[in-house]
Amino acid sequence: MATIAGALAACAVLASFGVVRTVRRASPRPAVPASGHQGRRARRRRARRVEREVPQLLDLLAAGSTAGLSAELSLRRAAQALRGPLGEDLRAIGHRTDLGARWRDELDAYADATGSLDLRRAVAVLQRTERLGASLAGATHELAANVRHARRTATLERARTAPVKMLFPLVFLILPAFLLLTVVPVLLTTVRSIR
């Protein structure tokens, strides 16, 4: 009994110091919970975070290309610089590439798995510039500007619809409460004073 307790204590100590590490499955899909309502919410939250990092990825790719790096090396440097889920996933893609996978195929599978339109466009630009030998810097700068413009336009569109969405709660919830608190007491005192 004492040996089992000692072994469990040793495992706990080793795990707390990070000696024992879990093995992560290598897949092009993002690592998020896969079941239930919480899983869907976590996937959506992660997808939004990945989506927010795409313009930064494009700027980093353009900077790497301007510095003379190839598309693959620019992608690896950008993955090192990104700190969010996109950077983690791109580093995992780089690791799988080191193990023998083709980086274009892994990146394409990742873009399909995330469902991000902007990321798919970035992957298409990467593949096109690598295949045709065109300038990656110009293409990624242009794509980053287009992505930012589209996001700005979508944000303005959501801001324009906000007053319409606020109309229902205002008319049916806030205004009746205001009337109950201001007009009804005045009416009650008036009715009492008439008697």
C-alpha positions in Angstrom: 0.0 0.0 0.0 2.8 2.4 0.8 4.5 1.7 -2.5 1.3 2.6 -4.4 0.9 5.8 -2.5 4.6 6.6 -3.1 4.2 6.0 -6.8 1.1 8.1 -7.0 2.9 10.9 -5.1 5.9 10.7 -7.5 3.6 10.9 -10.5 1.8 13.9 -9.0 5.1 15.7 -8.4 6.4 14.9 -11.9 3.2 16.1 -13.4 3.2 19.3 -11.4 6.7 20.1 -12.6 5.8 19.4 -16.2 8.0 16.3 -16.7 5.1 14.2 -17.8 3.5 15.6 -20.9 0.4 14.6 -22.7 0.7 13.6 -26.3 -1.2 15.8 -28.7 -2.8 14.4 -31.8 -1.6 16.1 -35.0 -4.4 17.1 -37.2 -5.2 20.0 -39.5 -8.3 20.8 -37.4 -8.2 23.3 -34.6 -8.0 21.7 -31.1 -11.4 22.6 -29.5 -14.0 20.6 -27.6 -16.2 18.7 -30.1 -19.4 17.9 -28.3 -22.4 19.7 -26.9 -23.4 23.3 -26.7 -20.1 24.3 -25.0 -18.2 22.7 -27.8 -20.0 24.7 -30.5 -19.5 27.9 -28.5 -15.8 27.2 -28.0 -15.4 26.5 -31.8 -17.1 29.7 -32.7 -15.1 31.7 -30.2 -11.9 30.1 -31.5 -12.9 30.7 -35.2 -13.5 34.4 -34.4 -10.1 34.7 -32.8 -8.5 33.0 -35.8 -10.4 35.3 -38.1 -9.2 38.4 -36.2 -5.6 37.3 -36.6 -5.7 36.9 -40.4 -4.8 40.6 -41.3 -1.8 40.4 -38.9 -0.7 37.1 -40.6 -0.9 38.8 -44.0 1.1 41.8 -42.8 3.7 39.4 -41.3 3.9 37.4 -44.6 4.4 40.6 -46.5 7.2 41.7 -44.2 8.9 38.3 -44.5 8.6 38.4 -48.2 10.0 42.0 -48.3 12.9 40.7 -46.3 13.7 38.1 -49.0 12.2 35.0 -47.4 10.3 32.4 -49.4 6.6 31.8 -48.8 7.2 28.9 -46.6 9.8 30.6 -44.5 7.6 33.7 -44.2 4.8 31.5 -43.0 7.0 29.9 -40.4 8.3 33.3 -39.1 4.7 34.6 -39.0 3.6 31.6 -37.1 6.4 32.3 -34.5 5.3 35.9 -34.2 1.5 35.2 -33.8 0.5 34.4 -30.2 -3.2 33.4 -30.7 -4.8 30.2 -31.9 -3.8 30.9 -35.5 -0.1 31.0 -34.5 -0.5 27.8 -32.5 -2.1 26.0 -35.5 0.5 27.4 -38.0 3.3 26.2 -35.7 1.6 22.7 -35.6 1.5 22.8 -39.4 5.2 23.7 -39.5 5.9 20.7 -37.2 4.0 18.4 -39.5 5.9 19.8 -42.4 9.1 19.0 -40.6 7.9 15.4 -40.3 7.4 15.1 -44.1 4.0 16.6 -44.9 3.6 19.1 -47.7 3.1 22.6 -46.3 0.7 23.6 -49.0 -1.6 20.6 -48.4 -1.5 21.1 -44.7 -2.3 24.8 -44.9 -5.1 24.1 -47.4 -6.6 21.5 -45.1 -6.4 23.9 -42.1 -8.1 26.7 -44.0 -10.9 24.3 -45.0 -11.2 23.0 -41.4 -11.5 26.5 -39.9 -14.0 27.7 -42.6 -12.5 31.1 -42.6 -13.0 32.8 -46.0 -10.1 35.3 -45.4 -7.8 32.5 -44.4 -8.7 30.5 -47.6 -7.9 33.6 -49.6 -4.6 34.0 -47.9 -3.7 30.4 -48.6 -4.7 30.9 -52.2 -2.4 33.9 -52.4 0.4 31.9 -50.8 0.0 29.0 -53.2 -0.4 31.3 -56.3 2.7 33.3 -55.5 4.7 30.2 -54.8 3.6 28.5 -58.0 3.9 31.5 -60.3 6.9 33.2 -58.6 5.0 36.5 -58.1 5.7 38.9 -55.4 4.2 37.8 -52.1 4.6 41.2 -50.5 2.4 43.1 -52.9 -0.3 40.4 -53.0 -0.5 40.1 -49.2 -0.5 43.8 -48.7 -3.4 44.1 -51.1 -5.3 41.2 -49.5 -4.7 42.6 -46.0 -6.1 46.0 -47.1 -9.1 44.3 -48.7 -9.8 42.2 -45.6 -9.6 45.2 -43.3 -11.9 47.2 -45.6 -14.4 44.4 -45.7 -14.3 44.1 -41.9 -14.7 47.9 -41.5 -17.7 47.8 -43.9 -19.3 44.9 -42.0 -18.8 46.7 -38.7 -20.4 49.9 -40.1 -23.3 47.8 -41.4 -23.9 46.3 -38.0 -23.7 49.7 -36.4 -26.4 51.0 -38.8 -28.8 48.2 -37.9 -28.4 48.8 -34.1 -31.1 51.5 -33.8 -33.6 49.3 -35.5 -32.8 46.4 -33.1 -33.0 48.7 -30.1 -36.5 49.9 -31.1 -38.4 46.8 -29.9 -36.9 46.8 -26.3 -37.3 50.6 -26.1 -41.0 50.7 -27.1 -42.2 47.5 -25.4 -40.0 47.3 -22.3 -38.4 50.6 -21.3 -41.2 53.0 -22.3 -43.9 51.1 -20.3 -41.6 51.0 -17.3 -41.0 54.7 -17.6 -44.7 55.4 -17.8 -45.4 53.2 -14.8 -42.9 55.0 -12.7 -43.8 58.6 -13.8 -47.3 58.9 -15.1 -49.2 56.3 -12.9 -48.2 57.9 -9.6 -49.3 61.3 -10.9 -52.6 59.8 -12.0 -53.1 58.1 -8.7 -52.5 61.2 -6.7 -54.9 63.1 -9.0 -57.6 60.5 -8.6 -57.2 60.6 -4.8 -57.3 64.4 -4.7 -60.6 64.4 -6.7 -62.3 62.2 -4.0 
